[in-house]
Amino acid sequence: PNPNPNPNPNPNPNPNPNPNPNPNPNPNPNPNPNPNPNPNPNPNPNPKSPIMVTRAMED
């Protein structure tokens, strides 16, 4: 009468609906690119350069 009524009704309904919806959109693109590149590059380059006073030797 009905040897095979519904052999394969829905073999693969939804095999892969959304395999990777949003794996890593932009977690931390640039958290701190240059926080403090040069805070104090040369605070006091030559505060008190000792001037060498060369005295002639007096005998």
C-alpha angles and dihedrals in degrees: 000000000000111000095168112017098167112359097171113006098166113354096173112012098169112351097170114006098167113349096175112012098171113342099171114344099172113323099171113348098171112354098170112353098172112356098169111354097171113359097169111002097174112000097169111357096175111007097168115354106201106240105217106224106199109204119201110244108253115203 
